[in-house]
């Protein structure tokens, strides 16, 4: 594999290997306007990519890319991911808990 540097740069999604694209520091605490139920991430991949968030994949999470609904992918069985086309994007991940 040309240019291979680290397994942290790859994600397995339905048998497809894709480069992870993320401009934000994943270890930084969420900004004040975000919470545990809403995470906003900025990504700007040069090629089609999967943005991987290392939080647990649960059906109650939804994804929006640039304000439009986007499918939430299960990545490496346990994590969440969103497919991004080349260019700058704002990804919103929001948790909607089930009501009893």
C-alpha positions as CSV (number, residue, x, y, z in Angstrom):
1,X,0.0,0.0,0.0
2,X,1.6,3.3,-1.1
3,X,2.0,6.0,1.5
4,X,0.8,3.7,4.4
5,X,1.5,5.4,7.7
6,X,-0.9,4.2,10.4
7,X,-3.9,2.0,10.9
8,X,-5.5,5.1,12.6
9,X,-5.9,6.6,9.1
10,X,-8.2,3.8,7.9
11,X,-11.7,2.5,8.7
12,X,-13.5,-0.6,7.6
13,X,-17.0,0.2,6.4
14,X,-19.0,-2.6,4.8
15,X,-15.7,-4.1,3.4
16,X,-14.5,-0.7,2.0
17,X,-11.3,0.9,3.3
18,X,-11.5,4.7,3.4
19,X,-9.3,7.5,4.7
20,X,-10.6,9.3,7.8
21,X,-10.9,13.1,7.4
22,X,-11.2,15.3,10.4
23,X,-10.0,18.9,11.0
24,X,-11.0,19.0,14.6
25,X,-9.1,17.6,17.6
26,X,-11.0,14.5,18.6
27,X,-9.7,14.7,22.2
28,X,-10.8,18.3,22.7
29,X,-13.9,18.9,24.9
30,X,-17.0,19.9,23.0
31,X,-17.4,23.7,22.6
32,X,-19.9,25.5,24.8
33,X,-22.7,25.3,22.2
34,X,-22.4,21.5,22.0
35,X,-23.3,18.8,24.5
36,X,-23.1,15.0,24.9
37,X,-26.2,14.8,22.6
38,X,-24.9,17.1,19.9
39,X,-21.4,17.0,18.3
40,X,-20.5,19.3,15.4
41,X,-17.4,18.3,13.4
42,X,-15.7,20.1,10.5
43,X,-14.1,18.0,7.7
44,X,-12.5,18.8,4.4
45,X,-11.3,15.7,2.6
46,X,-9.5,15.9,-0.7
47,X,-11.2,12.7,-1.9
48,X,-14.3,10.7,-0.8
49,X,-13.8,9.7,2.8
50,X,-15.4,8.4,5.9
51,X,-15.4,10.7,9.0
52,X,-15.1,8.3,12.0
53,X,-16.2,9.2,15.5
54,X,-14.9,6.9,18.1
55,X,-18.1,7.1,20.2
56,X,-20.4,4.0,20.3
57,X,-22.7,3.3,17.4
58,X,-26.3,3.4,18.6
59,X,-29.5,3.6,16.4
60,X,-30.5,6.8,18.3
61,X,-27.8,8.9,16.7
62,X,-28.6,10.8,13.5
63,X,-26.2,12.6,11.1
64,X,-26.5,15.7,9.0
65,X,-23.9,16.9,6.5
66,X,-24.2,20.6,5.5
67,X,-27.7,20.7,6.9
68,X,-29.0,17.7,5.0
69,X,-29.8,14.2,6.4
70,X,-27.0,11.7,5.9
71,X,-26.8,8.0,6.6
72,X,-25.0,7.0,9.8
73,X,-22.5,4.2,9.1
74,X,-21.4,1.5,11.5
75,X,-17.6,1.6,11.4
76,X,-15.3,-1.1,12.7
77,X,-18.5,-2.7,14.2
78,X,-18.5,-0.3,17.2
79,X,-18.1,3.3,16.0
80,X,-20.0,5.9,14.0
81,X,-19.1,7.2,10.6
82,X,-20.4,9.6,7.9
83,X,-19.4,9.5,4.3
84,X,-18.0,12.8,3.0
85,X,-17.5,13.9,-0.6
86,X,-14.4,16.1,-1.3
87,X,-14.6,19.6,0.0
88,X,-15.4,21.4,3.2
89,X,-18.3,20.1,5.3
90,X,-20.0,20.6,8.6
91,X,-21.2,17.3,10.1
92,X,-23.8,17.4,13.0
93,X,-24.2,14.2,15.0
94,X,-27.2,14.3,17.3
95,X,-28.5,11.8,19.8
96,X,-32.3,11.3,20.2
97,X,-32.9,9.0,23.2
98,X,-35.8,6.7,23.1
99,X,-38.8,7.6,25.3
100,X,-40.2,5.2,27.8
